[in-house]
Structures are given as structure tokens and as C-alpha cells.
């Protein structure tokens, strides 16, 4: 599920080396107790309370 947020809890169980682009990164390996896939976020529009379309 690309683009979704994920929460994982558990114990760190070593590491694994993987490439990202041309670089090698060491990532922690997690022995997961729980995995939660969050609902997809909706876009939110925030209006500033100080905005006024006039200047005088």
C-alpha cells in the first residue's frame, strides 16, 4: 500500500543491508508484535483567521 502510514511495535531483531539508489543502508529488522495500517489521510484546507481581502 504505497503512500500509506504504518505503525509497527516489537523488538529490534538485528539489521539488514539494502540499497536505496546507489547507496547501501542498514535498516533495523523488527520482530513485530503489532502492525497497524492507518486510514488514508484526506487533504485539509486551513484558512488563516487573520486573512482579509482588503487592506484599509
PDB file with SEQRES, HELIX, SHEET and CRYST1 records, atoms N, CA, C and O in Angstrom:
SEQRES   1 A   56  UNK UNK UNK UNK UNK UNK UNK UNK UNK UNK UNK UNK UNK          
SEQRES   2 A   56  UNK UNK UNK UNK UNK UNK UNK UNK UNK UNK UNK UNK UNK          
SEQRES   3 A   56  UNK UNK UNK UNK UNK UNK UNK UNK UNK UNK UNK UNK UNK          
SEQRES   4 A   56  UNK UNK UNK UNK UNK UNK UNK UNK UNK UNK UNK UNK UNK          
SEQRES   5 A   56  UNK UNK UNK UNK                                              
SHEET    1 AA1 2 UNK A   6  UNK A  20  0                                        
SHEET    2 AA1 2 UNK A  23  UNK A  37 -1                                        
CRYST1    1.000    1.000    1.000  90.00  90.00  90.00 P 1           1          
ATOM      1  N   UNK A   1       0.838  -1.184   0.000  1.00  0.00           N  
ATOM      2  CA  UNK A   1       0.000   0.000   0.000  1.00  0.00           C  
ATOM      3  C   UNK A   1       0.881   1.245   0.000  1.00  0.00           C  
ATOM      4  O   UNK A   1       1.129   1.836   1.051  1.00  0.00           O  
ATOM      5  N   UNK A   2       1.340   1.630  -1.146  1.00  0.00           N  
ATOM      6  CA  UNK A   2       2.230   2.770  -1.271  1.00  0.00           C  
ATOM      7  C   UNK A   2       1.510   4.055  -0.877  1.00  0.00           C  
ATOM      8  O   UNK A   2       0.354   4.270  -1.241  1.00  0.00           O  
ATOM      9  N   UNK A   3       2.218   4.913  -0.121  1.00  0.00           N  
ATOM     10  CA  UNK A   3       1.664   6.195   0.277  1.00  0.00           C  
ATOM     11  C   UNK A   3       0.867   6.152   1.568  1.00  0.00           C  
ATOM     12  O   UNK A   3       0.333   7.179   1.987  1.00  0.00           O  
ATOM     13  N   UNK A   4       0.772   4.992   2.215  1.00  0.00           N  
ATOM     14  CA  UNK A   4       0.026   4.873   3.472  1.00  0.00           C  
ATOM     15  C   UNK A   4       0.997   4.908   4.639  1.00  0.00           C  
ATOM     16  O   UNK A   4       2.176   4.589   4.488  1.00  0.00           O  
ATOM     17  N   UNK A   5       0.489   5.301   5.812  1.00  0.00           N  
ATOM     18  CA  UNK A   5       1.305   5.333   7.015  1.00  0.00           C  
ATOM     19  C   UNK A   5       1.127   4.030   7.780  1.00  0.00           C  
ATOM     20  O   UNK A   5       0.057   3.421   7.758  1.00  0.00           O  
ATOM     21  N   UNK A   6       2.202   3.609   8.461  1.00  0.00           N  
ATOM     22  CA  UNK A   6       2.243   2.321   9.123  1.00  0.00           C  
ATOM     23  C   UNK A   6       2.893   2.486  10.488  1.00  0.00           C  
ATOM     24  O   UNK A   6       3.894   3.191  10.620  1.00  0.00           O  
ATOM     25  N   UNK A   7       2.329   1.839  11.503  1.00  0.00           N  
ATOM     26  CA  UNK A   7       2.938   1.808  12.824  1.00  0.00           C  
ATOM     27  C   UNK A   7       3.252   0.358  13.158  1.00  0.00           C  
ATOM     28  O   UNK A   7       2.403  -0.522  13.018  1.00  0.00           O  
ATOM     29  N   UNK A   8       4.491   0.120  13.606  1.00  0.00           N  
ATOM     30  CA  UNK A   8       4.931  -1.225  13.969  1.00  0.00           C  
ATOM     31  C   UNK A   8       5.505  -1.174  15.376  1.00  0.00           C  
ATOM     32  O   UNK A   8       6.308  -0.294  15.687  1.00  0.00           O  
ATOM     33  N   UNK A   9       5.097  -2.117  16.236  1.00  0.00           N  
ATOM     34  CA  UNK A   9       5.700  -2.245  17.565  1.00  0.00           C  
ATOM     35  C   UNK A   9       6.288  -3.639  17.691  1.00  0.00           C  
ATOM     36  O   UNK A   9       5.752  -4.601  17.142  1.00  0.00           O  
ATOM     37  N   UNK A  10       7.391  -3.741  18.417  1.00  0.00           N  
ATOM     38  CA  UNK A  10       8.036  -5.027  18.611  1.00  0.00           C  
ATOM     39  C   UNK A  10       9.475  -4.831  19.040  1.00  0.00           C  
ATOM     40  O   UNK A  10       9.862  -3.745  19.470  1.00  0.00           O  
ATOM     41  N   UNK A  11      10.263  -5.883  18.922  1.00  0.00           N  
ATOM     42  CA  UNK A  11      11.670  -5.858  19.320  1.00  0.00           C  
ATOM     43  C   UNK A  11      12.570  -5.763  18.091  1.00  0.00           C  
ATOM     44  O   UNK A  11      12.273  -6.337  17.043  1.00  0.00           O  
ATOM     45  N   UNK A  12      13.671  -5.032  18.236  1.00  0.00           N  
ATOM     46  CA  UNK A  12      14.673  -4.971  17.172  1.00  0.00           C  
ATOM     47  C   UNK A  12      15.392  -6.323  17.159  1.00  0.00           C  
ATOM     48  O   UNK A  12      15.894  -6.782  18.185  1.00  0.00           O  
ATOM     49  N   UNK A  13      15.433  -6.945  15.988  1.00  0.00           N  
ATOM     50  CA  UNK A  13      15.994  -8.290  15.840  1.00  0.00           C  
ATOM     51  C   UNK A  13      17.098  -8.281  14.781  1.00  0.00           C  
ATOM     52  O   UNK A  13      17.028  -9.014  13.795  1.00  0.00           O  
ATOM     53  N   UNK A  14      18.111  -7.449  14.993  1.00  0.00           N  
ATOM     54  CA  UNK A  14      19.219  -7.387  14.046  1.00  0.00           C  
ATOM     55  C   UNK A  14      19.010  -6.302  13.005  1.00  0.00           C  
ATOM     56  O   UNK A  14      18.240  -5.363  13.204  1.00  0.00           O  
ATOM     57  N   UNK A  15      19.716  -6.452  11.886  1.00  0.00           N  
ATOM     58  CA  UNK A  15      19.615  -5.463  10.821  1.00  0.00           C  
ATOM     59  C   UNK A  15      19.808  -6.148   9.475  1.00  0.00           C  
ATOM     60  O   UNK A  15      20.269  -7.286   9.389  1.00  0.00           O  
ATOM     61  N   UNK A  16      19.440  -5.418   8.432  1.00  0.00           N  
ATOM     62  CA  UNK A  16      19.600  -5.908   7.068  1.00  0.00           C  
ATOM     63  C   UNK A  16      20.120  -4.751   6.218  1.00  0.00           C  
ATOM     64  O   UNK A  16      19.665  -3.616   6.365  1.00  0.00           O  
ATOM     65  N   UNK A  17      21.070  -5.036   5.332  1.00  0.00           N  
ATOM     66  CA  UNK A  17      21.626  -4.017   4.440  1.00  0.00           C  
ATOM     67  C   UNK A  17      20.903  -4.059   3.103  1.00  0.00           C  
ATOM     68  O   UNK A  17      20.812  -5.115   2.477  1.00  0.00           O  
ATOM     69  N   UNK A  18      20.383  -2.903   2.658  1.00  0.00           N  
ATOM     70  CA  UNK A  18      19.682  -2.806   1.379  1.00  0.00           C  
ATOM     71  C   UNK A  18      20.101  -1.533   0.671  1.00  0.00           C  
ATOM     72  O   UNK A  18      20.481  -0.543   1.296  1.00  0.00           O  
ATOM     73  N   UNK A  19      20.021  -1.586  -0.645  1.00  0.00           N  
ATOM     74  CA  UNK A  19      20.374  -0.412  -1.446  1.00  0.00           C  
ATOM     75  C   UNK A  19      19.164   0.497  -1.618  1.00  0.00           C  
ATOM     76  O   UNK A  19      18.036   0.043  -1.808  1.00  0.00           O  
ATOM     77  N   UNK A  20      19.439   1.800  -1.544  1.00  0.00           N  
ATOM     78  CA  UNK A  20      18.466   2.824  -1.912  1.00  0.00           C  
ATOM     79  C   UNK A  20      19.186   3.680  -2.939  1.00  0.00           C  
ATOM     80  O   UNK A  20      20.092   4.445  -2.607  1.00  0.00           O  
ATOM     81  N   UNK A  21      18.775   3.543  -4.178  1.00  0.00           N  
ATOM     82  CA  UNK A  21      19.506   4.203  -5.253  1.00  0.00           C  
ATOM     83  C   UNK A  21      20.881   3.577  -5.374  1.00  0.00           C  
ATOM     84  O   UNK A  21      21.001   2.364  -5.544  1.00  0.00           O  
ATOM     85  N   UNK A  22      21.925   4.400  -5.289  1.00  0.00           N  
ATOM     86  CA  UNK A  22      23.292   3.912  -5.402  1.00  0.00           C  
ATOM     87  C   UNK A  22      23.945   3.714  -4.036  1.00  0.00           C  
ATOM     88  O   UNK A  22      25.135   3.406  -3.968  1.00  0.00           O  
ATOM     89  N   UNK A  23      23.191   3.885  -2.944  1.00  0.00           N  
ATOM     90  CA  UNK A  23      23.758   3.824  -1.605  1.00  0.00           C  
ATOM     91  C   UNK A  23      23.268   2.595  -0.852  1.00  0.00           C  
ATOM     92  O   UNK A  23      22.130   2.160  -1.028  1.00  0.00           O  
ATOM     93  N   UNK A  24      24.133   2.043  -0.015  1.00  0.00           N  
ATOM     94  CA  UNK A  24      23.798   0.902   0.819  1.00  0.00           C  
ATOM     95  C   UNK A  24      23.443   1.413   2.214  1.00  0.00           C  
ATOM     96  O   UNK A  24      24.236   2.117   2.840  1.00  0.00           O  
ATOM     97  N   UNK A  25      22.259   1.061   2.700  1.00  0.00           N  
ATOM     98  CA  UNK A  25      21.793   1.483   4.016  1.00  0.00           C  
ATOM     99  C   UNK A  25      21.540   0.271   4.895  1.00  0.00           C  
ATOM    100  O   UNK A  25      21.129  -0.786   4.415  1.00  0.00           O  
ATOM    101  N   UNK A  26      21.787   0.435   6.178  1.00  0.00           N  
ATOM    102  CA  UNK A  26      21.495  -0.608   7.157  1.00  0.00           C  
ATOM    103  C   UNK A  26      20.157  -0.273   7.823  1.00  0.00           C  
ATOM    104  O   UNK A  26      20.014   0.778   8.447  1.00  0.00           O  
ATOM    105  N   UNK A  27      19.196  -1.162   7.687  1.00  0.00           N  
ATOM    106  CA  UNK A  27      17.861  -0.976   8.247  1.00  0.00           C  
ATOM    107  C   UNK A  27      17.662  -1.935   9.416  1.00  0.00           C  
ATOM    108  O   UNK A  27      18.132  -3.072   9.363  1.00  0.00           O  
ATOM    109  N   UNK A  28      16.977  -1.501  10.463  1.00  0.00           N  
ATOM    110  CA  UNK A  28      16.686  -2.425  11.565  1.00  0.00           C  
ATOM    111  C   UNK A  28      15.649  -3.462  11.133  1.00  0.00           C  
ATOM    112  O   UNK A  28      14.727  -3.156  10.377  1.00  0.00           O  
ATOM    113  N   UNK A  29      15.812  -4.678  11.617  1.00  0.00           N  
ATOM    114  CA  UNK A  29      14.824  -5.731  11.392  1.00  0.00           C  
ATOM    115  C   UNK A  29      13.983  -5.801  12.666  1.00  0.00           C  
ATOM    116  O   UNK A  29      14.532  -5.894  13.764  1.00  0.00           O  
ATOM    117  N   UNK A  30      12.659  -5.757  12.528  1.00  0.00           N  
ATOM    118  CA  UNK A  30      11.757  -5.717  13.676  1.00  0.00           C  
ATOM    119  C   UNK A  30      10.989  -7.024  13.759  1.00  0.00           C  
ATOM    120  O   UNK A  30      10.374  -7.461  12.786  1.00  0.00           O  
ATOM    121  N   UNK A  31      11.030  -7.646  14.941  1.00  0.00           N  
ATOM    122  CA  UNK A  31      10.188  -8.808  15.228  1.00  0.00           C  
ATOM    123  C   UNK A  31       8.864  -8.222  15.724  1.00  0.00           C  
ATOM    124  O   UNK A  31       8.701  -7.960  16.916  1.00  0.00           O  
ATOM    125  N   UNK A  32       7.921  -8.020  14.801  1.00  0.00           N  
ATOM    126  CA  UNK A  32       6.716  -7.238  15.072  1.00  0.00           C  
ATOM    127  C   UNK A  32       5.719  -7.979  15.955  1.00  0.00           C  
ATOM    128  O   UNK A  32       5.388  -9.141  15.719  1.00  0.00           O  
ATOM    129  N   UNK A  33       5.248  -7.264  16.989  1.00  0.00           N  
ATOM    130  CA  UNK A  33       4.137  -7.749  17.813  1.00  0.00           C  
ATOM    131  C   UNK A  33       2.810  -7.284  17.219  1.00  0.00           C  
ATOM    132  O   UNK A  33       1.833  -8.032  17.174  1.00  0.00           O  
ATOM    133  N   UNK A  34       2.800  -6.036  16.768  1.00  0.00           N  
ATOM    134  CA  UNK A  34       1.590  -5.456  16.185  1.00  0.00           C  
ATOM    135  C   UNK A  34       1.952  -4.604  14.984  1.00  0.00           C  
ATOM    136  O   UNK A  34       2.990  -3.943  14.963  1.00  0.00           O  
ATOM    137  N   UNK A  35       1.086  -4.628  13.987  1.00  0.00           N  
ATOM    138  CA  UNK A  35       1.238  -3.807  12.788  1.00  0.00           C  
ATOM    139  C   UNK A  35      -0.107  -3.129  12.550  1.00  0.00           C  
ATOM    140  O   UNK A  35      -1.144  -3.790  12.499  1.00  0.00           O  
ATOM    141  N   UNK A  36      -0.080  -1.791  12.404  1.00  0.00           N  
ATOM    142  CA  UNK A  36      -1.315  -1.039  12.162  1.00  0.00           C  
ATOM    143  C   UNK A  36      -1.162  -0.207  10.900  1.00  0.00           C  
ATOM    144  O   UNK A  36      -0.258   0.624  10.809  1.00  0.00           O  
ATOM    145  N   UNK A  37      -2.030  -0.421   9.938  1.00  0.00           N  
ATOM    146  CA  UNK A  37      -2.066   0.373   8.709  1.00  0.00           C  
ATOM    147  C   UNK A  37      -3.116   1.456   8.894  1.00  0.00           C  
ATOM    148  O   UNK A  37      -4.309   1.168   8.995  1.00  0.00           O  
ATOM    149  N   UNK A  38      -2.659   2.710   8.937  1.00  0.00           N  
ATOM    150  CA  UNK A  38      -3.547   3.840   9.195  1.00  0.00           C  
ATOM    151  C   UNK A  38      -4.440   4.107   7.984  1.00  0.00           C  
ATOM    152  O   UNK A  38      -4.039   3.858   6.847  1.00  0.00           O  
ATOM    153  N   UNK A  39      -5.664   4.619   8.231  1.00  0.00           N  
ATOM    154  CA  UNK A  39      -6.524   5.012   7.104  1.00  0.00           C  
ATOM    155  C   UNK A  39      -5.848   6.119   6.299  1.00  0.00           C  
ATOM    156  O   UNK A  39      -5.055   6.892   6.835  1.00  0.00           O  
ATOM    157  N   UNK A  40      -6.163   6.187   5.031  1.00  0.00           N  
ATOM    158  CA  UNK A  40      -5.563   7.196   4.170  1.00  0.00           C  
ATOM    159  C   UNK A  40      -6.037   8.582   4.592  1.00  0.00           C  
ATOM    160  O   UNK A  40      -7.222   8.792   4.852  1.00  0.00           O  
ATOM    161  N   UNK A  41      -5.092   9.532   4.657  1.00  0.00           N  
ATOM    162  CA  UNK A  41      -5.423  10.900   5.070  1.00  0.00           C  
ATOM    163  C   UNK A  41      -6.178  11.624   3.969  1.00  0.00           C  
ATOM    164  O   UNK A  41      -5.969  11.382   2.780  1.00  0.00           O  
ATOM    165  N   UNK A  42      -7.055  12.514   4.391  1.00  0.00           N  
ATOM    166  CA  UNK A  42      -7.752  13.392   3.449  1.00  0.00           C  
ATOM    167  C   UNK A  42      -7.011  14.722   3.403  1.00  0.00           C  
ATOM    168  O   UNK A  42      -6.390  15.126   4.386  1.00  0.00           O  
ATOM    169  N   UNK A  43      -7.075  15.394   2.272  1.00  0.00           N  
ATOM    170  CA  UNK A  43      -6.495  16.729   2.175  1.00  0.00           C  
ATOM    171  C   UNK A  43      -7.310  17.682   3.031  1.00  0.00           C  
ATOM    172  O   UNK A  43      -8.540  17.621   3.043  1.00  0.00           O  
ATOM    173  N   UNK A  44      -6.623  18.564   3.747  1.00  0.00           N  
ATOM    174  CA  UNK A  44      -7.275  19.521   4.630  1.00  0.00           C  
ATOM    175  C   UNK A  44      -6.913  20.934   4.187  1.00  0.00           C  
ATOM    176  O   UNK A  44      -5.748  21.237   3.931  1.00  0.00           O  
ATOM    177  N   UNK A  45      -7.914  21.781   4.101  1.00  0.00           N  
ATOM    178  CA  UNK A  45      -7.683  23.184   3.763  1.00  0.00           C  
ATOM    179  C   UNK A  45      -7.770  23.989   5.056  1.00  0.00           C  
ATOM    180  O   UNK A  45      -8.771  23.921   5.769  1.00  0.00           O  
ATOM    181  N   UNK A  46      -6.725  24.746   5.355  1.00  0.00           N  
ATOM    182  CA  UNK A  46      -6.690  25.550   6.569  1.00  0.00           C  
ATOM    183  C   UNK A  46      -6.703  27.020   6.165  1.00  0.00           C  
ATOM    184  O   UNK A  46      -5.834  27.484   5.427  1.00  0.00           O  
ATOM    185  N   UNK A  47      -7.701  27.740   6.660  1.00  0.00           N  
ATOM    186  CA  UNK A  47      -7.795  29.166   6.385  1.00  0.00           C  
ATOM    187  C   UNK A  47      -7.253  29.935   7.577  1.00  0.00           C  
ATOM    188  O   UNK A  47      -7.590  29.632   8.722  1.00  0.00           O  
ATOM    189  N   UNK A  48      -6.424  30.919   7.315  1.00  0.00           N  
ATOM    190  CA  UNK A  48      -5.874  31.749   8.373  1.00  0.00           C  
ATOM    191  C   UNK A  48      -6.945  32.715   8.863  1.00  0.00           C  
ATOM    192  O   UNK A  48      -7.584  33.380   8.047  1.00  0.00           O  
ATOM    193  N   UNK A  49      -7.158  32.810  10.177  1.00  0.00           N  
ATOM    194  CA  UNK A  49      -8.200  33.715  10.682  1.00  0.00           C  
ATOM    195  C   UNK A  49      -7.855  35.189  10.478  1.00  0.00           C  
ATOM    196  O   UNK A  49      -8.742  36.038  10.570  1.00  0.00           O  
ATOM    197  N   UNK A  50      -6.592  35.515  10.203  1.00  0.00           N  
ATOM    198  CA  UNK A  50      -6.197  36.908  10.026  1.00  0.00           C  
ATOM    199  C   UNK A  50      -6.277  37.393   8.593  1.00  0.00           C  
ATOM    200  O   UNK A  50      -5.943  38.548   8.328  1.00  0.00           O  
ATOM    201  N   UNK A  51      -6.705  36.565   7.663  1.00  0.00           N  
ATOM    202  CA  UNK A  51      -6.744  36.954   6.252  1.00  0.00           C  
ATOM    203  C   UNK A  51      -7.947  37.847   5.984  1.00  0.00           C  
ATOM    204  O   UNK A  51      -9.080  37.516   6.334  1.00  0.00           O  
ATOM    205  N   UNK A  52      -7.667  39.011   5.341  1.00  0.00           N  
ATOM    206  CA  UNK A  52      -8.752  39.901   4.923  1.00  0.00           C  
ATOM    207  C   UNK A  52      -8.445  40.322   3.483  1.00  0.00           C  
ATOM    208  O   UNK A  52      -7.303  40.657   3.169  1.00  0.00           O  
ATOM    209  N   UNK A  53      -9.437  40.308   2.622  1.00  0.00           N  
ATOM    210  CA  UNK A  53      -9.177  40.651   1.207  1.00  0.00           C  
ATOM    211  C   UNK A  53      -9.012  42.156   0.975  1.00  0.00           C  
ATOM    212  O   UNK A  53      -8.709  42.563  -0.147  1.00  0.00           O  
ATOM    213  N   UNK A  54      -9.201  42.980   1.986  1.00  0.00           N  
ATOM    214  CA  UNK A  54      -8.994  44.405   1.812  1.00  0.00           C  
ATOM    215  C   UNK A  54      -7.828  44.873   2.681  1.00  0.00           C  
ATOM    216  O   UNK A  54      -7.452  44.197   3.639  1.00  0.00           O  
ATOM    217  N   UNK A  55      -7.266  46.013   2.350  1.00  0.00           N  
ATOM    218  CA  UNK A  55      -6.068  46.485   3.067  1.00  0.00           C  
ATOM    219  C   UNK A  55      -6.320  47.734   3.892  1.00  0.00           C  
ATOM    220  O   UNK A  55      -5.427  48.133   4.640  1.00  0.00           O  
ATOM    221  N   UNK A  56      -7.477  48.377   3.806  1.00  0.00           N  
ATOM    222  CA  UNK A  56      -7.690  49.592   4.563  1.00  0.00           C  
ATOM    223  C   UNK A  56      -8.380  49.346   5.858  1.00  0.00           C  
ATOM    224  O   UNK A  56      -8.630  50.287   6.612  1.00  0.00           O  
TER     225      UNK A  56                                                      
END                                                                             
